[in-house]
Amino acid sequence: MIRVILPYHLRTLANIAGEVQLVVASPVTQRSVLDALEIRYPTLRGTIRDHVTRQRRAFLRFFACEQDVSHEPPDVPLPEAVASGAEPFFIVGAIAGG
């Protein structure tokens, strides 16, 4: 069971309270987690990744085990702690400005 924590605005859009728990087949990657999330919550399609290119939206970041994995290739396996459900996969809204 993979645990995913979404930013408030995406939880509101999908009508989610708290963290999401997903069943994801091995290998657990960014792509497989996001695919499972979009299947379970279709309203999130296009909000985290572009509809056509499937690339991460500019103002969202992905974290696994306190490490920013936003720029990792989407098919690289996530850390075992995330794959086992011991640690959550975070999707965080990035803040721009100075």
C-alpha positions as CSV (number, residue, x, y, z in Angstrom):
1,M,0.0,0.0,0.0
2,I,1.5,3.3,-1.1
3,R,0.7,6.4,0.9
4,V,0.4,9.7,-1.0
5,I,0.0,13.1,0.6
6,L,-1.4,15.8,-1.7
7,P,-1.5,19.6,-1.3
8,Y,-4.7,21.1,0.0
9,H,-6.0,22.4,-3.3
10,L,-5.7,19.0,-5.0
11,R,-7.4,17.3,-2.0
12,T,-10.2,19.7,-2.2
13,L,-10.6,19.2,-6.0
14,A,-10.7,15.4,-5.6
15,N,-12.8,15.6,-2.4
16,I,-10.2,13.8,-0.4
17,A,-9.7,14.1,3.4
18,G,-6.2,13.2,4.6
19,E,-3.7,11.0,2.9
20,V,-4.5,8.6,0.0
21,Q,-3.6,4.9,0.1
22,L,-3.1,3.2,-3.2
23,V,-2.3,-0.3,-4.3
24,V,0.6,-0.1,-6.9
25,A,2.3,-3.0,-8.5
26,S,6.1,-3.3,-8.5
27,P,8.2,-1.6,-9.4
28,V,6.8,1.4,-7.6
29,T,7.8,4.5,-9.6
30,Q,6.6,8.1,-9.9
31,R,4.7,7.1,-13.1
32,S,3.0,4.1,-11.5
33,V,1.9,6.1,-8.4
34,L,0.6,9.0,-10.5
35,D,-1.2,6.6,-12.9
36,A,-2.9,4.8,-10.0
37,L,-3.8,8.2,-8.4
38,E,-5.4,9.5,-11.6
39,I,-7.3,6.2,-12.2
40,R,-8.8,6.4,-8.6
41,Y,-9.4,10.2,-8.8
42,P,-10.1,11.1,-12.4
43,T,-10.6,14.8,-11.4
44,L,-6.9,15.0,-10.8
45,R,-6.0,14.1,-14.5
46,G,-4.1,17.1,-16.0
47,T,-3.6,18.8,-12.6
48,I,-0.3,17.0,-11.6
49,R,0.9,16.1,-15.1
50,D,0.2,17.6,-18.5
51,H,-2.6,15.7,-20.4
52,V,-0.5,15.2,-23.5
53,T,3.2,15.1,-22.5
54,R,2.6,13.5,-19.1
55,Q,5.3,15.8,-17.7
56,R,5.1,17.2,-14.1
57,R,3.4,20.6,-13.8
58,A,5.9,23.4,-13.2
59,F,4.7,24.4,-9.7
60,L,4.5,20.9,-8.2
61,R,7.3,19.0,-6.6
62,F,7.6,15.3,-5.6
63,F,9.3,14.1,-2.4
64,A,10.2,10.7,-1.2
65,C,12.1,10.0,2.0
66,E,12.7,13.8,2.5
67,Q,14.4,13.9,-0.9
68,D,13.2,16.0,-3.9
69,V,12.7,13.5,-6.7
70,S,10.9,15.9,-9.0
71,H,13.7,15.8,-11.6
72,E,14.3,12.1,-11.5
73,P,13.1,10.1,-14.6
74,P,9.5,8.9,-14.0
75,D,10.4,5.2,-14.3
76,V,13.1,5.2,-11.6
77,P,12.0,3.0,-8.7
78,L,11.1,5.0,-5.6
79,P,12.9,4.2,-2.3
80,E,11.9,1.0,-0.5
81,A,10.4,2.9,2.4
82,V,7.9,4.5,0.1
83,A,7.2,1.3,-1.8
84,S,6.5,-0.5,1.5
85,G,4.2,2.3,2.8
86,A,6.5,3.1,5.7
87,E,7.1,6.6,4.3
88,P,4.6,8.7,2.2
89,F,5.1,10.0,-1.3
90,F,4.5,13.8,-1.1
91,I,3.2,16.0,-3.9
92,V,3.9,19.5,-2.8
93,G,2.9,22.9,-4.4
94,A,6.0,24.8,-5.1
95,I,6.2,28.5,-4.1
96,A,7.7,31.1,-6.4
97,G,8.8,34.6,-5.5
98,G,11.4,36.4,-3.6
